[in-house]
Every structure is written in C-alpha cells, then in structure tokens.
Amino acid sequence: MAEIEKQKSEIDERKELIDDLTYKLYSYLNNYYLIGIRRDREKFYSFTQEELEQNGLLRCGVYMNLIMDGKLDDAEKLLQIEDSDTIRWLGMLLVHPRISIQDFIRTVETLKKRNTPIRSVLLTAGRPYVLNGLYDFTKIGPLLERNRELIIEDMKYIYEPNICPAIYSLCLAEYYYQQNRILDAEILVNRTIKEFDRASENRLLFSALHLQAKILLAQGKVFNIGSYIKDCRKFIDENGEMEFSYNIDTAEVMAAFYEGNHELITQWIKTKAPDEFSNFNMLDLYRYMVKIRCYIITKKYTAVVALAEKLRPLLEEGHRQMDLCEIDILLTICFYHANEKKLAFESLERALKIAKRRKFYRLIADEGEAILQPMIEYIKTKGETPFLMKLVDIARDVTIHHPLYLKPLYKNKETFTHTELDILRLLEQGMTKESIAEYFFVSVNTIKYHLKNIYSKLDAKSASQAVWEARVIGLI
C-alpha cells in the first residue's frame, strides 16, 4: 500500500512539474524570455523520450536549451519527432542556428501559404545585432537592397507587420555599416529608433541604439556614452529586465574600452562577466566576445586562446561567419601582443578571407590600433592589396579618434619613479638619450636602463611610443 502511495505521489509530482513548465513556456515563448527557459534547463533535461514525444511544448523547451548549449545535432533530432502542431514545428525550425537561408525562406513561404503568421520568432535573442543575432544572416546583405518589398512582406510572418519596414531598415543599416557606408547607415538607423520606441519593441530598439553608438564612434564624434547606456536601460520592461540587463551591462563595458574606464571593466570581470567554465550558453556569445577583449587588455593570452578555441567549433557548426571572423581578429591581436607573429598572421589570414568575401570592413577596422599594427607588419611581409589598404585607412582613423580603445591595464602611476617620470617629460620635449644623460649628469647606459623599465611598464617599443602611451593614460 505504501509503495502504491509513493508511486502515486511521484506521478502527481511529475504531472505538476509538466503542468508548471507548460504554463511557463506559454509565457516564455510569447514574451521571448529565454532566460526563463534557461533557468529551468535541468528540469527540461529530466524528461524521458516518451514524455517529450507526448508533449510538443516541453519538447520546444528542451530544443531551445540544446541550442543554447550548442548541441545542434541533438536539437535537430527533436525536429524529427512528429508534431501535431505544424506551426510550432516551423517556429522551432526557423530559430535553428544551422538552418540554411534557402530553408529559412522556404519555411516562411510555408507560413505565407497557410496564411498563419507566428510573430513570436526570436532572431535577435537580446543581442545588439539583427543580421547577426540568433542566426547569422550577414550573407544576405547584397539581397537586401534589391528585394525590399519582398523581404518586408516575408517579415510580416515572423514579426508584427507595423514594425517590419523599420526592421528591414535596421538590417540594411547594419549591412551598410559593415561596408563602411556610414552616412547611409546613420540615416536608416535614426529612423528605426523612433519606430521601435513608438512600438515598444525593446529588443530591436537596443539593437538600433547600439548601432547608432557605433556609427557615432566611427565618425569620431564625442557623445555621452553614459547617456546611451541610460537610454538603453530606460526601455527595459520590468518583466524583461533580466533578459536584457546582461547584454546592456556588456555594451557598457564595450563603451568603457573606448573611454579607458578600467575601473568599470575590472568590476565587470569580477562580478558580471559570463563564466565559460560553468553554465556555458551560446546566447552569451556577445558577452564572450567582450570577455576575450578583457583578457587581452589584462594580458591573459592563454585565456584568450582557450575561450576562442572553445567557441570555434560551435561557431563553425552554426555557420556563424561574422563571429568566426571576429574570433580570428581577436586572436590576431592576442598573438601579436604575445610576440607570436606567425600565429598572428595565420589568424589574420583566416579573418581576411571571410571579411573580404562578406565585406566586413568595420568588423576588423573597428579594433583600431590593436589591429592596425599587425596589419601594417603583415603588409610589409606579404604585400599590399586594395582590400587590406582600405582596412588600414579605416583602422588608422579609428586609432586617431579613439587612442584609449583596448589599451592594456597599466600599473598605477605610483609605480613610476620620479626619475622615470622626468625622463618621460624630457622625451616629450624631444630630447635624446644623450642630452638627457647630460641633463642628469649620468651615463647614457643609465638612461638606457631607465628607458628599458619605462618601455616595459608602458608596453612600448620606442621613445615616441612611450610618450604617446604616457599621454593616453594621463601620466604626462
């Protein structure tokens, strides 16, 4: 009797769990709260194959978690289970990161033939990009200009019709930005911000504000980055705050790289950065990319390589060309700083191969001085090409306008001796080693010794670079 009661209790608990998660999923999927689905990850993974076959909605929850874990093969196996709700199955297919453009279009066409919009498909996943959100659509850039009406019509089956023209404009603006057509991108993105604000489309508004900030930085304009972050936070619904706050915090760190705000960067690393060794989540891809940059400025080069190579196979599986290009650019910077020139050039060649094909000018050049130096040395070794020289021109412009971007974390000013600071000031005035030695009544070798220490502390290779770096951090 006790055994029967125990079994009945277990069945009741299981039914209660299924009912609870089913109810939650309706809310999660209708409101795009993927963090909620992620929070219940272990519960979803506890279901048996039989239970999943009987409940298509729970299967959807497991499916989304498999995608977040980067287990795309396992996710595809769930798609092979017959689903009585064809529309739900089509929605699951649309968000699979490995879906081809052709299959994506065919799926939308099926929805059109059935005249059944889904309008709850999440393609941005809270990231600050549309073309490179949950799925990498960057290769459709050339199609955007030629097929405006057709694309907007298709969008109406996965987004609300009234905002589809604005989404199209934002996609085109992202494409123009990568091509370095900054003015064209600016005109489009400014329109979309008003539309998304009016429609309370917070995720898309975040994407538009993020692109607007990048455009202003590309133009070398001075603007209040704190105000931009404040605008992003202003549009967060209370219920969706957790969904957004992670990536807005991360966008704030990206802004901090340009301002040289090492305090904010350090705080983020300690308290808010994602942990790639536990709770790994492919939806945190934007955050992982920013964390790699944090590793670079703190000179944790082994950690850069480890995280990059952890991401690479998952990015290759998902055909994420833009992210693969970015990974190799960051590896180029890492290896160059570590004086591994051969590895740096190999990474740069992989990135250039993708960038040239997709016209990712800004993706590379926005790294400023960090990528400019490796490219210049690469050109001296391998020779010029029109594509490379254009990248150098753009990266040089970024370097001039944003000298603080991605600078390593320096030691405190107190670590420089009075003599070292005096030598730096004299170098700034154009004095040579010999004249400085006479100034201090010491030998030239003594000045060389001090310069060696100065170069090491500033990560500089010459007197002029040391002066520049000292100015950048306010040392002189």
Stockholm file with secondary structure:
# STOCKHOLM 1.0

chainA/1-476         MAEIEKQKSEIDERKELIDDLTYKLYSYLNNYYLIGIRRDREKFYSFTQEELEQNGLLRCGVYMNLIMDGKLDDAEKLLQIEDSDTIRWLGMLLVHPRISIQDFIRTVETLKKRNTPIRSVLLTAGRPYVLNGLYDFTKIGPLLERNRELIIEDMKYIYEPNICPAIYSLCLAEYYYQQNRILDAEILVNRTIKEFDRASENRLLFSALHLQAKILLAQGKVFNIGSYIKDCRKFIDENGEMEFSYNIDTAEVMAAFYEGNHELITQWIKTKAPDEFSNFNMLDLYRYMVKIRCYIITKKYTAVVALAEKLRPLLEEGHRQMDLCEIDILLTICFYHANEKKLAFESLERALKIAKRRKFYRLIADEGEAILQPMIEYIKTKGETPFLMKLVDIARDVTIHHPLYLKPLYKNKETFTHTELDILRLLEQGMTKESIAEYFFVSVNTIKYHLKNIYSKLDAKSASQAVWEARVIGLI
#=GR chainA/1-476 SS CHHHHHHHHHHHHHHHHHHHHHHHHHHHHHHTCHHHHHHTHHHHHTCCHHHHHHCHHHHHHHHHHHHHTTCHHHHHHHHTSCCSCHHHHHHHHHTCTTCCHHHHHHHHHHHHHHTCCCCCCCSSTTCSCSTBSSSBCGGGHHHHHHCHHHHHHHHTTTSCGGGHHHHHHHHHHHHHHHTTCHHHHHHHHHHHHHHHHHHTCHHHHHHHHHHHHHHHHHTTCCCCHHHHHHHHHHTCCSTTHHHHHHHHHHHHHHHHHHHTCHHHHHHHHHHTSCCTTSSCCGGGHHHHHHHHHHHHHTTCHHHHHHHHHHHHHHHHHTTCHHHHHHHHHHHHHHHHHTTCHHHHHHHHHHHHHHHHHHTCHHHHHTTTHHHHHHHHHHHHHHCCCHHHHHHHHHHHHHHHHCTTTTCCCCCCGGGSCHHHHHHHHHHHTTCCHHHHHHHHTSCHHHHHHHHHHHHHHHTCSSHHHHHHHHHHTTCC
#=GC SS_cons         CHHHHHHHHHHHHHHHHHHHHHHHHHHHHHHTCHHHHHHTHHHHHTCCHHHHHHCHHHHHHHHHHHHHTTCHHHHHHHHTSCCSCHHHHHHHHHTCTTCCHHHHHHHHHHHHHHTCCCCCCCSSTTCSCSTBSSSBCGGGHHHHHHCHHHHHHHHTTTSCGGGHHHHHHHHHHHHHHHTTCHHHHHHHHHHHHHHHHHHTCHHHHHHHHHHHHHHHHHTTCCCCHHHHHHHHHHTCCSTTHHHHHHHHHHHHHHHHHHHTCHHHHHHHHHHTSCCTTSSCCGGGHHHHHHHHHHHHHTTCHHHHHHHHHHHHHHHHHTTCHHHHHHHHHHHHHHHHHTTCHHHHHHHHHHHHHHHHHHTCHHHHHTTTHHHHHHHHHHHHHHCCCHHHHHHHHHHHHHHHHCTTTTCCCCCCGGGSCHHHHHHHHHHHTTCCHHHHHHHHTSCHHHHHHHHHHHHHHHTCSSHHHHHHHHHHTTCC
//
